[in-house]
């Protein structure tokens, strides 16, 4: 059966690059599909399709060797790191706070005596967030779609991740986010498939990362994983070099924790149930976590996707504490030794207002 494989290459010339791209496509028997400039890298991306019967590896090598091409690579497929969700029977009210693992394990109400994430922006690169959800209304600073699909409906995974990070506090419904004072950039790079599951691709993630970098996001949450990808790794490197915290979910099927969790400088997070095998990464709550669901609902979620969301929220508290105290403690330093996170101790390492038991420091 005939099929086509999408290809991307990055033209190093900024003048006449579209003309050059079309020429290259014609000379190599490829189909020019789409162009997209990426100023943050100083390159331009072009999508090309490889016709059936041609070797993807051979075409990739051919294009990479051309003088006008920085590199070429396939468009990789990524998936989110959340397990199957469980519907909740409880009604939307503040009593869900007691069901949140972080309410006890992280003493969330005590953390909020010292910091709520105010002034911090977190980019959630995921599926579409329900910005009208009663626990998220007013928490979304920007909502952008980079997935290139017409679907306008809110989606579960992104909405659930955003809720754990920044759900509104003291609004008489639902849950409390780890950083309810923070604001979320809801950047849709992933989409729900009709048959189930949520997926993303290299280009949609790269576009969202570029947007987050250009808008100076303080924290970038990547609750997803997939194959190693040079373009995404390069953008993550730029994000970190510019001072952003990048938090990624661990892929439990890979010994190296998966990509992008394995990228140097990324804060890799697994849910607590994986702690015996994952002592070299950060461990956070990620099992039976109540969170926001599209349509003004709440449900239970599981997986490292949601553990990463907890740490993105905690990173916002750490960054706010740094600002308040005039300190410059790196988030990874504040989190301490890899393994299960002590949230109170993490906040204490970032400043002098709180001790390791979430009590006022003397």
N, C-alpha and C positions, 0 to 999 in steps of 0.2 A: 504494500500500500504506500502510495506517495506521501511524503511528509516534508516539512520545511523546518529548519533549525535556525533560530534567531542568532545573529552575531552582532557584536559591538566592536568598534575600534575607536581610538581616540586620536584625532588629527592634531598634530602639534602646531600647525599654522592656523592663525585666527583669521587671516584674510583669504577669501576665496575657498574656504574649507568645504563648503557645500558642493561647489563645482568639482573640487578635487575628490570628494567622497563619491560623487556620482560617476566620475571617471574611473575611479578604482573599482567600483561595483561593476561597471560595464566590462572593464578589462579582465576581471576575475570571474565573470559569469554569476554575479550575485544580484540580489534585488534590494535596492535602496528603500528603506521603510520609513525611517524617522531620524531627525537630527535634534540634538539638545545640547546647548552650550553649558559648560560647567566652569564658570570663572574662578571658583575657589581652588580648582586644580590647575587653572591656566590651560585647559584643553577643551575640546568639543567632542561630544559623544555622538556616534552614528549607529543606528540599528540597521543591520543587513540580514537578509534571509539567505540561507544556503539551500540550494535546490536538492531534491531527493537524489540519492546515489553518490553524493560527494562526501568526502571525509571531513568532519568538523575539525579534527586535529590538523589535517593538512592545510585547510583554509586558514585556520588560526595562525599557523606558522608562516604561511605566505604573507598574510597581511602584516604580521608583526615585523617582518623583515623589510617592509617598505619605509623609505625615508620620511614620508609624511605621516607615519603612524607611530604613536607613542607605544601602544601595545594593543593586542586584540584578545578577546576572551569570550566564552559563551555567556549567555544570560543564565545565571544559576537560579535554582528554585530553593526557597527557604520555607520553613514551617514554624509555627509558634510552639512554645514548650509548655502548653497547658494540657492537662488531662481532661477527660470527659466531665462536663459540669453536672451538678445535681440540683434540681429545682428545690426551692425553699418554700415551705408551707407557711412560715411566719409572715405576718403582715408587715408593711413598711412602718416601723417605729424605732425609737432609739434603743429599745431592748436588744436589738441586734448587736449593739456594741459589746455586750457581755459574751456573745458568741465568737467575737473576733479573737483569734489566737494572740494577736499583738496586744490586746487589752490586758492580758495577764503576763505573757512572756516578756513583753517590752515595756510594761507599765505605761501604756500610751498616754493615759490622762496626766501622769506626772511629767512625761516628756513635754507635753503641751504647756505646762507651766513655765517652761523655759524657751521653747521655740515651736513654731507652727509651720515654718517654711516661708514666712512672709517675705516678699521681695525676690523669691527664687522662681525661675521658670524651668519647667521640666518638659522636654520634648518626648512625647510618647509616639514612637514609630511603630505602627500596629494597624489593626483594622479600624473601621470607622467607629468613633466614640459618639455615644448618645449625649450630645451637649445639652439636651432639654431634660435629661433625667433629673428628678428633684434633688438628688444628692450631688449632681454635677453642674446644675444651673449656676452660672456666674463663675465657675472654676476654669473655664476653657478660654484662654486668651487668643487662640487662633485655631481654625479648623481648615485643613487643606487636604485635597485628594491628589495623590501622586500615582494611584493604582491604575488609572486610565480606563476604569470601568464605569458604566452608567449608573450602577446601583447607588441609590441615595439613602437606603435604609441603614440605620445604626446596626452595628455588629457586636456580637457577644464578647469576643476576646479583648478587643481594644477598650470596650466600655468597662469590662471587669478590671483590667489593668489600671485604667485611669481612676476608678473608684477606690482601689486599694491605696493609690498614691495620694489622692486629693479630695476624697468625698467630703462634703460640707459637715462641719461639726455643729452640734446644738441646734439642729433645725427640726427636731422632733420626728425625724424619719430615718430609717435605714442605718447606715454605718458611719464611722468616722475615719477619714483618711489618715495615713501616717503623717502627711504634711498638708493639713486642710487650709493653711494660709498660702500655700504655693499656687501657682497658676500653670496650667497645662497647655502646651501646644499639641493639639490632636492632629497628627500627621498620618494620613491613611496611605500606607504603602502595602498593606496586605488586604486580602479579601476572603470572604467565606465562599467555599465551593458548594454548589447545590447538593452534592452527595455527602457533605460533612467535611470538617477540617478547615483550617485557615492557612493560607499560603501567601508568599510574597515572591518578588524576583529582584535580581541585582539592580536593575534600573530604577524600580520604584523606591527601593531602599536608599539608593544613592541620591535620588532627587530629594527625598525627605531629609537625609543627612545634610545635604547642601543647604536646604532651607533652614535647618536648625542652626547650622554654623553661621550663616549670613545674619540670622536674627539673634545671635549670641545666647543661645540656650545655655543655661548653667549646668543642666543635667540632661543626658540622653538615655532613655530607657529602650533597650532592645530585647524584648521578651520573645526571641526567635532564634533559630539556628539553621545552618545549612552548610554547603561546601565552602572551602576557602575561596575567597574572592578578593582579587587585588584592588579593584576599584573601591569596594566598601572598606577594606583595610586601610587604604590610603586616606580616605575621608575620616575614618575614626582616628587615625594618627593626627590629622590636622585638628580635629575637635579637642583631643587631649592636649596637644601642644598649645592650644589657645585657652586652656584652663577649664574645659568642661569635664565633668565626671561622666564616663560612659559605663553604664551598668548593663550586663548581658546575662541571659539565662543559660545555665549549663545544659548541654546535651548529654543526658545520662548514658546514651549508647556509644559515646566516644571517650576513650581514655584520656585524650587531650582536652576534654571538656567541650569540644566542638567549636565552631566558628559562629559568631565573632567573640565568644567568651575567651578564646585562646589568644586573641590579639594582645600584644604587650601594652600594659597600661589600663586595660579594661578590667573592671571589677566584676569577676565571675561569681554568680550566685546560684546555689542549688537549694531545693526545698529540704526541710529538716529530715525527712525520711531517707534521704540519700547520704546522710552524714557519715555512716561507717565507711563508705567508699570514697567520700569527697572531703577528706580532712584538709586538703590543700586549696579549697575554695571557701568562700563565705557561705554560711548556712543561715537561712531565714525562714520564717513561717511560710508554708505553702501547701498545707493540707487542710481540707475542710474549712476554707476561708470564705465567709460571706462577703459578697461584693455586689456591685451594681450590674444590672442586666437591662438591655434595651426595653423600652416601653414602660419605664417607671417601676421596674421590678428589682428584686434581689435574688441571688442564688448562691450556691456553694461551689467553689472552684478548688482545683488541686493542680500542683505542678510547679516547676521552677520558674515558669513565666511570672507567677504571682509572688514567688519568693523574691525575684528580681525587683518587682514593683515595690515591695516592702523596703528594699534597700535604696531604691531611688527616692522614696519618701524620706528615709532616714538621712540620706545624703543632703536633702534640702534643709533638714533641721541642723545638720552639721555646718553647712555653708552659712545659714543665718546666724548661728552661734559665733562663727568666725567673724562675721561682719560686726556683730554687736560688741564683741570683745576686742576687735582690732587684731585678731590672731590670724595665722595663715597655715593652719594645720591641714594637710592633705586629707581628703576623705578616707583613703585607704589606710593612712596612719591612724586616724581617729577610730576606724573600725577595729583596729588591733589585729592580733594574730588570726590567721585564717582558721575557719571552723565556725562554730555556732556564735552568732553575734550577741554581745551584751549591749543593748541599745543605750542604757543609761551610762555605762562606762564609755561608750563611743562619744556621747555628747560631752561627757566630762573631759575627755582628751582634747576636745575642740575649744574649751574655754573654762573659766574659773567659776562660773555661776552655779554649777551643778556638780555633785560628786557621783561616784559610781553606783550609788543607790537611789539616784534621782532625788536627793535631798539638797537643800541649799548648802553650798560650800561655806565653810567658815574662814 
